[in-house]
Amino acid sequence: MSKKIKLIWDFFGEDGLKTAEHHAIHLKEFAAKEQISAFEVGVEKSSPDQSLAFMIVAEENMIAVRDALRPKRGQWVEEK
């Protein structure tokens, strides 16, 4: 089983959550168009002034997504 990576895009300000939600729609569209298997695409509110959109992908898909969409950061996802 391959490792999973959570790619993250940060959004700030009072409209940050709405922007992150909209970005997540485009992440899903990208995954479908490029036939990339995303384990999860979602949004989190990390503080009152910061939200994020994320996509969890297999390690082998990380470079393609990173190069095309340029996330701000990434982190390994621990298997439960």
C-alpha positions as CSV (number, residue, x, y, z in Angstrom):
1,M,0.0,0.0,0.0
2,S,1.4,3.4,-1.0
3,K,1.8,6.3,1.4
4,K,-0.8,9.1,1.4
5,I,0.0,12.8,1.3
6,K,-2.3,15.7,2.2
7,L,-1.6,18.7,-0.1
8,I,-2.7,22.0,1.4
9,W,-3.8,25.4,0.1
10,D,-4.2,28.2,2.7
11,F,-6.7,31.0,2.5
12,F,-6.9,34.0,4.9
13,G,-9.4,36.7,5.8
14,E,-13.1,36.9,6.4
15,D,-13.8,35.2,3.0
16,G,-11.1,32.5,3.4
17,L,-13.6,29.7,4.2
18,K,-15.7,30.5,1.1
19,T,-12.6,30.7,-1.1
20,A,-11.4,27.4,0.3
21,E,-14.7,25.8,-0.4
22,H,-14.7,27.1,-4.0
23,H,-11.1,25.9,-4.4
24,A,-12.1,22.4,-3.2
25,I,-14.6,22.2,-6.1
26,H,-11.7,22.9,-8.5
27,L,-9.5,20.3,-6.8
28,K,-12.2,17.6,-7.4
29,E,-12.6,18.7,-11.0
30,F,-8.8,18.5,-11.5
31,A,-8.7,15.0,-10.0
32,A,-11.5,13.8,-12.3
33,K,-10.0,15.4,-15.4
34,E,-6.5,14.1,-14.8
35,Q,-7.8,10.7,-13.6
36,I,-6.0,11.1,-10.3
37,S,-7.4,9.1,-7.5
38,A,-8.0,11.5,-4.6
39,F,-8.7,9.7,-1.3
40,E,-10.3,12.9,0.1
41,V,-10.8,16.5,-0.9
42,G,-12.1,18.9,1.7
43,V,-12.0,22.1,3.7
44,E,-10.9,22.9,7.3
45,K,-11.1,26.1,9.3
46,S,-7.8,26.2,11.2
47,S,-8.3,29.5,13.0
48,P,-10.8,32.4,13.0
49,D,-8.8,34.1,10.2
50,Q,-7.4,31.0,8.3
51,S,-9.0,28.2,6.3
52,L,-7.6,25.6,4.0
53,A,-8.5,23.4,1.2
54,F,-6.8,20.0,0.9
55,M,-6.5,17.0,-1.3
56,I,-5.2,13.6,-0.1
57,V,-3.4,11.7,-2.8
58,A,-1.2,8.6,-3.1
59,E,2.5,9.3,-3.0
60,E,2.9,8.4,-6.7
61,N,0.4,11.2,-7.7
62,M,1.9,13.9,-5.5
63,I,4.4,15.3,-8.0
64,A,1.8,15.6,-10.8
65,V,-0.6,17.5,-8.5
66,R,2.2,19.6,-6.9
67,D,3.6,20.7,-10.3
68,A,0.1,21.5,-11.8
69,L,-1.6,23.2,-8.8
70,R,1.3,24.3,-6.5
71,P,0.0,23.7,-3.0
72,K,1.5,25.8,-0.2
73,R,2.5,22.7,1.8
74,G,2.0,19.0,2.3
75,Q,2.1,16.4,5.1
76,W,2.1,12.7,5.4
77,V,-1.2,11.1,6.3
78,E,-1.0,8.5,9.1
79,E,-2.8,5.3,8.4
80,K,-5.4,4.5,11.1
